[in-house]
Structures are given as C-alpha cells and as structure tokens.
Amino acid sequence: MRIRHMATAGAAAAALTLGVALPASASDAQPSVERSHTVAAHHTAGLGALMASKKVQVFQHAVYEGRNTTFTSSKWDLSKDGWDNTISSAKNLGTRTVTFASDEKGTGAKFSLAGGDREAHFGYRGLPDTTTSVMFR
C-alpha cells in the first residue's frame, strides 16, 4: 500500500511540474505520466522551432564564401562579435525577417531578407562590407 502511495505522489509531482491534470485514481497514474512526457516533448519541440525561426548565416565574402557564422539573435553592434564591416553575403535560414544595417542599433542604410531569402552580394544592396547590426523581426 505504501508503494502505491509513493507512486501516486511521484506522478502528482511530475504532473504539477509539467502542468498536466492529475488522474482520477491511482490506477490511472501510469497513462498520465506517459502523457506528461508527450506534453514535455511537444513543448521542447516548440522551443526548437522558435529558435530556428531566427537563423541567418553570414559570410565574409560575396557569393557565400570565406569565413562564416550563424546568428540566432539580434546583434546591435557587430564589433563585439568580430563581424563589424565584414559581411558580404547572407542566407536567411529561418522564417523571421532579418534586417542588416550600416550603423549600430539598426540605424543608417539597411535592407531586409525575408525567411528563406538570400543575398549573394551586399554591394548590390548598398552595404558593401558596412554592416554593423543585424536584427530579427
């Protein structure tokens, strides 16, 4: 009997942690725990999708060549990341629009790439090696 109470208490703790309703009886405890794991996996997948929505790969040279890195958050001052005035091409690998600007904090000349778009040469957009900030919307 004591083991059953411990199992029920463990299921209750897991349910409270994951925000899942408790079962009506102790005999229903196991399915709820399995459902809790499914809910937790669903929330984790949703977080991964949100992270993937902000993803841009930038390149030092035109036509996606040379040194490159991927940003997953806005960068208001690229001098702190070693990319100030060096980006020449980019691929927006996420779903959110990314804006490149020639001055800190998104000011100055700028252009944007919608999700999935790419730009092989920033010089065609008026920002040849002058990008200082990258922002996601």
N, C-alpha and C positions, 0 to 999 in steps of 0.2 A: 504494500500500500504506500509506503514511504517513497519508493522509487517512482510510482505513478505521480505522486505529488511533485517530486523533483522534476520529472519530465514535463509536467504541465507548467511549472514555474519557469523552466527553461524556454518553453515555447512562448509563454507570455512575455518574457523578457525580449526574445527575438522579435516578436510581433510589435512590441512597443518601440523598439529600436528602429524597425523598418516601417513603422506606421501602418501596420496591417491589422485588421479586425481579428479579435480572438474567436476561436471556435466555440460552439455551444457546449460541448462536452469534451472530457479528456480523451475519449476515443477518437475524436476528430482532430486531435492536435497534430498528428503527423502530416496530413494533407496541407494544413495551414503553414507549417514550416516549409514544405516544398514550394507552396505558392509564394511565401516570403522571399525565397531565393530567386524565384522567377521575377518578382517585382524588383528586387535589388539589381538583378542583371539588366532589366529593362531600363532602370534609372541610370545605370552605368553606361549603357549603350547611348542613351540620350545625351549624356555629358560628352561622350566621344564625338557625337555628331555636332554638338555645339562647338567643340574645339576645332573640328575640321572645317566649320563654316568660315573661320578666319585663318586663311593659309595662303601666303604668297611667297613664291620662290624668286629671289632677285639674283642677278648676275652682274659681274664686274664689267663684262664686255658685251657688245651688241651680239645679236643672234644667239643668245643663251650660252655664251662661252665664258671661260675663265672661272675665277673664284665665285662661289655661290653660297647662299644660305637661305633658310626659310624662316619667315616671321609669322607668328600666330597671334600677335597682339600689336596694337598701335605703337609706333615709335616716334615720339615727338622731337627727338634730337639724335640723329644717327651718328653723330660724332662720338657718342658714348659706346656705340656698337662697332666702330671701325668701318662704317659704311657711308659716312658723310661724303657727298660729292663723288661717289664711285659707281653708282648703279647705272647700267646702260641698257638693261633689258629685264623683263619680268614675266612670270606666268602666275596668274591668279588661280591657284589650285582649290580654292574654297568656293563658297556660294555667296559670300558677302562682298560688296563693292569695296575696293581698296583705292585710296587716293594717294598719289605721290605729290609732294610739294617741294618747292625750291628753298623755302625758309623754314626755320623751326616753328613748331606748333601749328603746322598746316597753312602757313601764310605764303605769300608770293605766288609765282607761277605754279599751276598744278594741272593734273589730268587724272582721270579715274579709269579703272578697269573693272568691269562687271565680273561676276563669278564665272570662271571658266575661260575668260579672255586672256590674251597675252599681247605683249608689245615687244617686238624684236629690236627696236632701236629708239631709245628715249629722245634722240636728237630730232626725230620726226614730230615729236610732241612738244618740242620747245624746252626740254630738260636734259640736254646732253651733259651727263656727269655733274648735275647740280642738285640732285635730290637730297634733301636734308631731313624730311619727315615722311612717315608712312602711316596712314590712318585707315581703319576699317569703319564702315558704316553698316 
